[in-house]
């Protein structure tokens, strides 16, 4: 099983850390491990044998930081450079699809997950594509910034930060099949920027796209200092 991790963002909401020395939020630590190292370790417990990172300016940093851990775990590592991170996470995923396996996990590099979250992932057979969602909406930190999801009978109907009617939250973790690339070229030709949410909803128009419940699993997106503090509170012990 392969995992693709999207890590090409520009850390624009961590302005206070963007000093003369380059800062990459993938270096932020939770309980003594960088958030990306933590994710790699969890992916290894899911049976992943190959991890592909889509990087930006942090490519050399991530290679130097993660290659020792990948080697220690016996995982194959692949690092893809995205010179246009402004084109969105959908574009980043498209770069990785060129070498993607038939089915794979997809995660954002700046999301932190509990072990119980990964337990929920391990119970889902990757037969069809889908998104892991959190129905515990009242527990989500910074709900205004979260990507909302409307689900019905176990499938994703709508996915956007701007939804006014929704019943779940996007956790940033997916199981996908390579047929997600169907129509990808058409989307990139018609739009300079391609959001991951838009790409998934377009895919769902012609393919089954499921909503997988994380149950009592926990997670935290890390976009700014407040979110990092929230992640430390949840997972820092």
PAZAPA-4460 file (N, C-alpha, C; in steps of 0.05 Angstrom, whole numbers, plus 32768, in hexadecimal, padded with zeros to 4 digits):
% residues 237
    n_x    n_y    n_z   ca_x   ca_y   ca_z    c_x    c_y    c_z   seq   type   mol
   8011   7FE8   8000   8000   8000   8000   8012   8019   8000     1      X     A
   800A   802C   7FF1   8019   8046   7FEF   800A   805B   7FFF     2      X     A
   8019   806F   8008   800D   8087   8014   8019   809F   8006     3      X     A
   8008   80B2   7FFF   8011   80CC   7FF4   800C   80E1   8008     4      X     A
   8020   80F1   800E   801E   8107   8021   8023   8122   8013     5      X     A
   8010   8134   8015   8012   814E   8008   801F   8161   801B     6      X     A
   8037   816C   8013   8047   817D   8025   8053   8195   8016     7      X     A
   8045   819F   8003   8051   81B5   7FF2   8048   81D1   7FFA     8      X     A
   803A   81D3   8011   8030   81ED   8019   8046   8201   8021     9      X     A
   803E   821A   8024   8052   822F   8029   8051   823A   8045    10      X     A
   8043   822E   8058   8044   8236   8074   803C   8253   8078    11      X     A
   802B   825E   8067   8025   827A   8068   8018   8284   8081    12      X     A
   800C   8272   8091   7FFE   827A   80A9   8010   8276   80C2    13      X     A
   8029   8270   80BD   803D   8270   80D3   8051   8286   80CF    14      X     A
   8047   829E   80CA   8058   82B5   80C3   806C   82BB   80D9    15      X     A
   8065   82B6   80F2   8078   82BD   8108   8090   82AB   8107    16      X     A
   808F   8294   80FA   80A6   8282   80F9   80B6   8284   80DF    17      X     A
   80AC   8293   80CC   80B9   8297   80B3   80CF   82AC   80B5    18      X     A
   80E5   82A5   80C2   80FB   82B7   80C6   8110   82B1   80B0    19      X     A
   8129   82BA   80B5   813E   82B5   80A1   8143   8297   809D    20      X     A
   8140   8287   80B2   8144   826B   80AF   8129   825E   80A5    21      X     A
   812A   824E   8090   8111   8242   8086   8102   8233   809B    22      X     A
   80E8   8236   809C   80D7   8227   80AE   80C3   8217   809E    23      X     A
   80C1   81FD   80A5   80AD   81EC   8098   809C   81E0   80AE    24      X     A
   8082   81E2   80AC   8072   81D9   80C3   8072   81BB   80C6    25      X     A
   807C   81AC   80B2   807F   8190   80B6   8094   8189   80CB    26      X     A
   80A4   819D   80D3   80B8   8199   80E8   80AC   819C   8104    27      X     A
   8094   81A6   8106   8087   81AA   8120   8086   818E   812E    28      X     A
   808B   818E   8148   808C   8175   8157   8074   8170   8169    29      X     A
   806B   8157   816A   8057   814E   817D   8064   8137   818D    30      X     A
   8066   813A   81A7   8071   8125   81B8   808C   811B   81AE    31      X     A
   809D   812D   81A5   80B9   8126   819E   80BD   811D   8182    32      X     A
   80A8   811C   8172   80AB   8115   8156   809F   812B   8144    33      X     A
   80AC   8130   812D   80A0   8143   811B   8085   8138   8111    34      X     A
   8072   8149   810A   8058   813F   8102   8059   812D   80E9    35      X     A
   806D   8131   80D8   8070   8121   80C1   807C   8105   80C8    36      X     A
   808F   8105   80DA   809A   80EB   80E3   8084   80DB   80F1    37      X     A
   8074   80E8   8101   805E   80DB   810F   804B   80CE   80FA    38      X     A
   8045   80DD   80E5   8033   80D2   80D1   803F   80BA   80C2    39      X     A
   8059   80BC   80BC   8066   80A5   80AE   8065   808C   80C0    40      X     A
   806A   808F   80DA   8069   8079   80EC   804D   806C   80EC    41      X     A
   8039   807D   80EC   801D   8073   80ED   8016   8065   80D2    42      X     A
   8020   8070   80BC   801B   8063   80A2   8028   8048   80A0    43      X     A
   803F   8045   80AD   804C   802B   80AD   803C   8016   80BC    44      X     A
   802D   801F   80D0   801C   800B   80DF   8004   8003   80CE    45      X     A
   7FFD   8013   80BA   7FE7   800C   80A8   7FF0   7FFA   8092    46      X     A
   8009   7FF3   8091   8013   7FE1   807D   801E   7FEE   8064    47      X     A
   8023   8008   8066   802E   8017   804F   804B   800E   804B    48      X     A
   8052   800A   8032   806E   8003   802C   807C   8019   801B    49      X     A
   806C   802C   8013   8077   8042   8002   8068   805C   8009    50      X     A
   8078   8071   800D   806D   808B   8013   8077   80A0   8000    51      X     A
   8065   80AE   7FF3   806C   80C2   7FDF   8065   80DE   7FEB    52      X     A
   8079   80F0   7FEB   8075   810B   7FF5   8075   811E   7FDE    53      X     A
   8061   812F   7FDD   8061   8145   7FC9   806A   815E   7FD8    54      X     A
   8081   8169   7FD1   808E   817E   7FE0   8090   8198   7FD0    55      X     A
   8096   81AD   7FDF   809D   81C7   7FD3   80B9   81CE   7FDA    56      X     A
   80BC   81E5   7FE6   80D7   81EE   7FEF   80E3   81DD   8005    57      X     A
   80D2   81CD   8011   80DB   81BC   8027   80E6   81A1   801E    58      X     A
   80EA   819D   8004   80F1   8182   7FFA   810B   8178   8007    59      X     A
   8120   8188   8007   813A   817F   8012   8137   817A   8030    60      X     A
   8128   818B   803E   8124   8187   805A   8117   816C   8060    61      X     A
   8101   8166   8051   80F2   814E   8056   8102   8135   804E    62      X     A
   8112   8137   8039   8123   8120   8032   8137   811A   8048    63      X     A
   8144   812F   8052   8158   812B   8067   814B   8122   8081    64      X     A
   8134   812C   8087   8126   8126   80A0   811A   810A   80A0    65      X     A
   810F   8102   8089   80FE   80EA   8089   810C   80D1   807E    66      X     A
   8121   80D4   806D   812E   80BD   8062   8138   80A9   8077    67      X     A
   8145   80B3   808D   814E   80A0   80A1   8137   8090   80AD    68      X     A
   8120   809D   80B2   8109   808E   80BE   80FE   807B   80A9    69      X     A
   80FC   8083   8090   80F1   8071   807B   8103   8059   8079    70      X     A
   811D   805D   8079   8130   8046   8078   812D   8034   8090    71      X     A
   812A   8040   80A7   8127   8030   80C0   810E   801F   80BF    72      X     A
   80F9   8029   80B3   80DF   801B   80B2   80DE   8008   809A    73      X     A
   80F1   800A   8088   80F1   7FFA   8070   80DD   8003   805B    74      X     A
   80D7   801D   805B   80C4   8029   8048   80D3   8036   8031    75      X     A
   80C7   8034   8019   80D1   8042   8002   80C7   805F   8003    76      X     A
   80D8   8072   8000   80D1   808E   8000   80D4   809B   7FE5    77      X     A
   80C1   80AB   7FDD   80C2   80BA   7FC4   80BC   80D7   7FC9    78      X     A
   80CC   80E9   7FBF   80C8   8106   7FC4   80C5   8114   7FA9    79      X     A
   80AD   8120   7FA5   80A6   812D   7F8C   80A6   814B   7F91    80      X     A
   80B2   815B   7F7F   80B3   8178   7F82   809C   8185   7F73    81      X     A
   808E   8196   7F81   8078   81A6   7F75   8081   81C3   7F74    82      X     A
   8087   81CD   7F5C   8090   81E8   7F5A   8079   81FC   7F58    83      X     A
   8061   81F2   7F59   8049   8204   7F58   8036   81FD   7F6F    84      X     A
   803E   8200   7F88   802C   81F9   7F9E   8013   820C   7F9F    85      X     A
   8015   8223   7F91   7FFE   8235   7F90   7FE7   8229   7F81    86      X     A
   7FEC   8214   7F72   7FD6   8207   7F62   7FC5   81F5   7F73    87      X     A
   7FCB   81F1   7F8C   7FB9   81E3   7F9E   7FC0   81C6   7FA2    88      X     A
   7FB3   81BA   7FB7   7FB9   819E   7FBE   7FB0   818B   7FA9    89      X     A
   7F9C   8192   7F9A   7F93   8180   7F84   7FA9   817D   7F6F    90      X     A
   7FB7   8193   7F6A   7FCD   8192   7F57   7FE4   8181   7F62    91      X     A
   7FE9   8185   7F7C   7FFE   8174   7F89   7FF8   8157   7F86    92      X     A
   7FDF   814F   7F8C   7FD8   8133   7F89   7FDC   812A   7F6D    93      X     A
   7FD5   813A   7F59   7FD8   8133   7F3D   7FF5   812C   7F36    94      X     A
   8008   813A   7F42   8024   8134   7F3D   802B   8118   7F47    95      X     A
   801F   8110   7F5E   8026   80F6   7F6A   8017   80DF   7F5B    96      X     A
   8001   80E5   7F4E   7FF2   80D0   7F40   8002   80C3   7F2A    97      X     A
   8016   80D1   7F20   8026   80C6   7F0A   8034   80AC   7F12    98      X     A
   803A   80A9   7F2C   8048   8091   7F35   8037   8083   7F4B    99      X     A
   801D   8089   7F4D   800C   807E   7F62   8006   8061   7F5C   100      X     A
   8002   8052   7F72   7FF9   8037   7F70   7FDA   8036   7F6C   101      X     A
   7FCF   801E   7F68   7FB3   801C   7F62   7FA2   8027   7F78   102      X     A
   7FAA   8024   7F91   7F9C   802F   7FA8   7FB1   803A   7FBB   103      X     A
   7FA9   804F   7FCA   7FBD   805B   7FDC   7FAF   806C   7FF0   104      X     A
   7FBD   8072   8006   7FB3   8085   801A   7FBD   80A1   8011   105      X     A
   7FAE   80B5   8018   7FB6   80D1   8014   7FB2   80E0   802D   106      X     A
   7FC7   80F0   8035   7FC5   8100   804D   7FD2   811B   8048   107      X     A
   7FC9   812F   8056   7FD7   8148   8058   7FEE   8145   806B   108      X     A
   8004   8153   8067   801B   8151   8078   8018   8160   8092   109      X     A
   8005   8172   8093   8002   8183   80AB   7FEA   817B   80BC   110      X     A
   7FE1   8163   80B9   7FCB   8158   80C9   7FD7   8144   80DD   111      X     A
   7FCE   8144   80F5   7FD6   8132   810A   7FBF   8120   8111   112      X     A
   7FC5   8106   8114   7FAF   80F2   8119   7FB6   80E2   8131   113      X     A
   7FA1   80DA   813F   7FA4   80C8   8157   7FA7   80AB   814D   114      X     A
   7FB1   809A   815F   7FB3   807E   8158   7F97   8072   8154   115      X     A
   7F83   807C   8162   7F68   8072   815F   7F5D   807A   8143   116      X     A
   7F66   8090   8138   7F5F   8098   811D   7F6A   8082   810A   117      X     A
   7F83   807B   810E   7F8F   8067   80FC   7F83   804C   80FF   118      X     A
   7F78   8046   8117   7F69   802D   811B   7F51   802D   8109   119      X     A
   7F43   8044   8107   7F2C   8046   80F6   7F34   8042   80D9   120      X     A
   7F4A   804D   80D1   7F54   804A   80B5   7F5A   802D   80AF   121      X     A
   7F66   801F   80C2   7F6E   8003   80BE   7F56   7FF1   80BA   122      X     A
   7F3F   7FF9   80C2   7F27   7FE8   80C0   7F18   7FEB   80A6   123      X     A
   7F21   7FFE   8096   7F14   8004   807C   7F23   7FF6   8065   124      X     A
   7F14   7FE5   8057   7F20   7FD8   803F   7F22   7FEC   8028   125      X     A
   7F3A   7FF0   801D   7F3D   8004   8008   7F32   7FFB   7FEC   126      X     A
   7F19   7FF3   7FEC   7F0C   7FEA   7FD3   7F04   8002   7FC2   127      X     A
   7EF9   8015   7FD0   7EEF   802E   7FC3   7EFD   8046   7FCF   128      X     A
   7EFC   805C   7FC0   7F07   8075   7FCA   7EF5   8082   7FDF   129      X     A
   7F02   8091   7FF0   7EF2   809E   8005   7F03   80B0   8016   130      X     A
   7EF5   80C0   8027   7F00   80D3   8039   7EF9   80CC   8056   131      X     A
   7F0C   80CD   8068   7F06   80C9   8084   7EFB   80E3   808F   132      X     A
   7EE3   80E1   809B   7ED5   80F9   80A5   7ED1   80F7   80C3   133      X     A
   7ECE   810E   80CF   7EC8   8110   80EC   7EAC   811B   80EF   134      X     A
   7E9B   810A   80FC   7E7F   8113   8101   7E7D   8122   811C   135      X     A
   7E93   8123   812B   7E93   8131   8145   7E98   814F   8140   136      X     A
   7E86   815B   8133   7E8B   8177   812A   7E90   818A   8141   137      X     A
   7E83   8185   8157   7E85   8198   816E   7EA1   8197   817B   138      X     A
   7EB1   8182   8174   7ECC   8180   817F   7EE2   818B   816D   139      X     A
   7EDA   8195   8155   7EEE   819E   8142   7EF8   81BA   8149   140      X     A
   7F13   81BC   814A   7F1F   81D6   8150   7F1F   81E7   8137   141      X     A
   7F16   8201   813B   7F14   8214   8125   7F03   820A   810E   142      X     A
   7EE9   8206   8115   7ED6   81FB   8102   7ED3   820C   80E9   143      X     A
   7ED7   8227   80ED   7ED4   8239   80D6   7EE8   8232   80C0   144      X     A
   7F00   8229   80C8   7F15   8223   80B5   7F13   8207   80AA   145      X     A
   7F03   81F6   80B6   7F02   81DA   80AE   7EF3   81D6   8093   146      X     A
   7EFB   81C1   8085   7EEC   81B9   806D   7ED4   81A8   8074   147      X     A
   7EBD   81B2   806D   7EA4   81A4   8075   7E9C   818F   8060   148      X     A
   7E8E   817B   8069   7E85   8165   8058   7E68   815F   805C   149      X     A
   7E5A   815C   8046   7E3E   8152   8048   7E3E   8135   803E   150      X     A
   7E36   8123   8050   7E35   8107   8049   7E18   80FD   804A   151      X     A
   7E13   80E8   803B   7DF9   80DB   803B   7DFD   80BD   8035   152      X     A
   7DF2   80AD   8047   7DF4   8090   8044   7E11   8086   803E   153      X     A
   7E23   8093   804D   7E3F   808A   804C   7E4F   8094   8035   154      X     A
   7E44   80A7   8026   7E53   80B2   800F   7E56   80D0   8011   155      X     A
   7E6B   80DB   8005   7E70   80F8   8005   7E60   8105   7FEF   156      X     A
   7E50   8118   7FF6   7E40   8127   7FE2   7E4C   8142   7FDC   157      X     A
   7E55   8150   7FF1   7E61   816B   7FED   7E79   816D   8000   158      X     A
   7E8B   817F   7FF7   7EA5   8182   8006   7EAF   819E   8001   159      X     A
   7EAF   81AF   8016   7EB8   81CA   8012   7EBA   81D8   802D   160      X     A
   7ECC   81EC   802F   7ECD   81FC   8048   7EB4   820E   804A   161      X     A
   7EA7   8213   8034   7E92   8227   8033   7E76   821A   8037   162      X     A
   7E74   8200   803B   7E5A   81F4   803E   7E4B   81FF   8056   163      X     A
   7E31   8205   8052   7E21   820E   8068   7E11   81F7   8074   164      X     A
   7E0D   81E2   8064   7DFF   81CA   806E   7E12   81B2   806C   165      X     A
   7E19   81A7   8082   7E2D   8191   8083   7E28   8180   809C   166      X     A
   7E33   8168   809C   7E30   8157   80B4   7E4A   8149   80BC   167      X     A
   7E61   8151   80AF   7E7A   8145   80B6   7E91   8158   80AE   168      X     A
   7EA9   8152   80B7   7EC1   8162   80B1   7ED6   8151   80A4   169      X     A
   7EE3   815C   8090   7EF9   8150   8081   7F12   814E   8093   170      X     A
   7F1D   8136   8097   7F34   8133   80A8   7F4F   8135   8099   171      X     A
   7F4D   8136   807E   7F66   8137   806E   7F73   811C   8069   172      X     A
   7F65   8106   806E   7F70   80EB   806A   7F5D   80DC   8058   173      X     A
   7F67   80D0   8042   7F57   80C3   802E   7F62   80A7   8028   174      X     A
   7F50   8096   801E   7F58   807E   800F   7F4F   8083   7FF2   175      X     A
   7F62   8081   7FDF   7F5C   8087   7FC3   7F65   8071   7FB1   176      X     A
   7F58   806F   7F9A   7F61   805D   7F85   7F6B   806F   7F6E   177      X     A
   7F7C   8063   7F5D   7F89   8073   7F49   7F76   807F   7F35   178      X     A
   7F5D   8074   7F34   7F4A   8080   7F21   7F41   809C   7F29   179      X     A
   7F4C   80A6   7F40   7F48   80C2   7F47   7F54   80D4   7F31   180      X     A
   7F66   80C9   7F22   7F72   80DA   7F0C   7F60   80DD   7EF4   181      X     A
   7F4A   80CE   7EF4   7F37   80D2   7EDE   7F2C   80EF   7EDE   182      X     A
   7F30   80FC   7EC9   7F27   8118   7EC7   7F3A   812C   7ED3   183      X     A
   7F50   8123   7EE0   7F63   8136   7EED   7F6F   8149   7ED9   184      X     A
   7F77   813E   7EC2   7F84   814F   7EAD   7F70   8164   7EA4   185      X     A
   7F57   815D   7EA1   7F43   8170   7E98   7F40   8186   7EAC   186      X     A
   7F40   817F   7EC6   7F3D   8194   7EDB   7F54   81A7   7EDB   187      X     A
   7F6D   819C   7ED8   7F84   81AE   7ED9   7F86   81C0   7EC0   188      X     A
   7F7B   81B6   7EAA   7F7B   81C7   7E92   7F67   81DE   7E94   189      X     A
   7F52   81D9   7EA3   7F3D   81EE   7EA5   7F41   8201   7EBC   190      X     A
   7F54   81FB   7ECE   7F58   820C   7EE6   7F75   820C   7EEE   191      X     A
   7F7F   8224   7EF4   7F9B   8226   7EFD   7F9E   821A   7F19   192      X     A
   7F8A   821F   7F2A   7F8B   8215   7F45   7F77   81FE   7F48   193      X     A
   7F7F   81E9   7F56   7F6E   81D1   7F59   7F6D   81C9   7F76   194      X     A
   7F57   81CE   7F84   7F55   81C6   7F9F   7F50   81A8   7FA1   195      X     A
   7F59   819C   7FB6   7F54   817F   7FBA   7F37   8179   7FBD   196      X     A
   7F28   818B   7FCB   7F0C   8186   7FCF   7EFD   8186   7FB5   197      X     A
   7F03   8198   7FA3   7EF6   819A   7F89   7EFC   8181   7F79   198      X     A
   7F15   8178   7F7A   7F1D   8160   7F6B   7F0E   8147   7F75   199      X     A
   7F0A   8145   7F8F   7EFB   812E   7F9A   7EDE   812E   7F93   200      X     A
   7ED2   8146   7F94   7EB5   8147   7F8D   7EB1   8142   7F6F   201      X     A
   7EC2   814B   7F5E   7EC0   8144   7F42   7EC3   8126   7F3E   202      X     A
   7ED5   811A   7F4C   7ED8   80FD   7F4B   7EBF   80EE   7F54   203      X     A
   7EB3   80F9   7F69   7E9B   80EC   7F75   7E83   80ED   7F62   204      X     A
   7E83   80FE   7F4E   7E6D   80FF   7F3B   7E6B   80E6   7F2A   205      X     A
   7E81   80D8   7F26   7E81   80C0   7F15   7E8C   80A7   7F23   206      X     A
   7E95   80AA   7F3C   7E9F   8093   7F4B   7E94   8094   7F67   207      X     A
   7E91   807C   7F73   7E89   807B   7F8F   7E9F   8088   7FA0   208      X     A
   7E97   809A   7FB2   7EAA   80A7   7FC3   7E9F   80A7   7FE0   209      X     A
   7EAB   8098   7FF1   7E9F   8092   800B   7EA9   80A4   8021   210      X     A
   7E98   80A6   8036   7E9F   80B4   804F   7EA5   809F   8064   211      X     A
   7EBD   809E   806D   7EC5   808A   8082   7EC6   8098   809D   212      X     A
   7EB7   808E   80B0   7EB5   809A   80CA   7ECD   8093   80DB   213      X     A
   7EDA   80A8   80E7   7EF1   80A3   80F8   7EE9   809C   8114   214      X     A
   7ECF   809B   811A   7EC4   8094   8134   7ED0   80A4   814A   215      X     A
   7EDE   8097   815D   7EEA   80A6   8173   7F07   80AF   816D   216      X     A
   7F0F   80AC   8154   7F2A   80B6   814C   7F2B   80D4   814F   217      X     A
   7F44   80DE   8151   7F48   80FB   8154   7F5D   8104   8140   218      X     A
   7F5D   811E   813A   7F6F   8129   8126   7F70   8148   812A   219      X     A
   7F84   8154   811E   7F87   8171   811F   7F96   817B   8107   220      X     A
   7F8A   818E   80F8   7F98   819C   80E3   7FAA   81B1   80F0   221      X     A
   7FC2   81B6   80E4   7FD4   81CA   80F0   7FDA   81DE   80DB   222      X     A
   7FCB   81F4   80DB   7FCF   820A   80C8   7FDC   8222   80D5   223      X     A
   7FDA   8225   80EF   7FE5   823C   80FD   7FED   8235   8119   224      X     A
   7FF7   8248   8128   8000   8243   8143   7FEA   8239   8156   225      X     A
   7FD2   8244   8153   7FBC   823B   8164   7FB5   821E   815F   226      X     A
   7FB6   8216   8146   7FB0   81FA   813F   7FC6   81E8   8149   227      X     A
   7FDF   81F1   8148   7FF5   81E1   8153   7FF2   81DD   8171   228      X     A
   7FEA   81F2   817F   7FE6   81F0   819C   7FD0   81DC   81A2   229      X     A
   7FBB   81DD   8191   7FA5   81CA   8195   7FAE   81AD   8190   230      X     A
   7FC0   81A9   817C   7FCB   818E   8177   7FDD   8185   818E   231      X     A
   7FEC   8198   8199   7FFD   8191   81B0   7FEC   8188   81C8   232      X     A
   7FD6   8196   81CC   7FC4   818F   81E2   7FB8   8173   81DE   233      X     A
   7FB1   816D   81C5   7FA4   8153   81BF   7FB8   813C   81BF   234      X     A
   7FCF   8140   81B4   7FE2   812A   81AE   7FFD   812D   81BB   235      X     A
   8002   8142   81CA   801D   8148   81D4   8027   8136   81EA   236      X     A
   8016   8126   81F5   801F   8115   820C   802B   80FB   8202   237      X     A
***
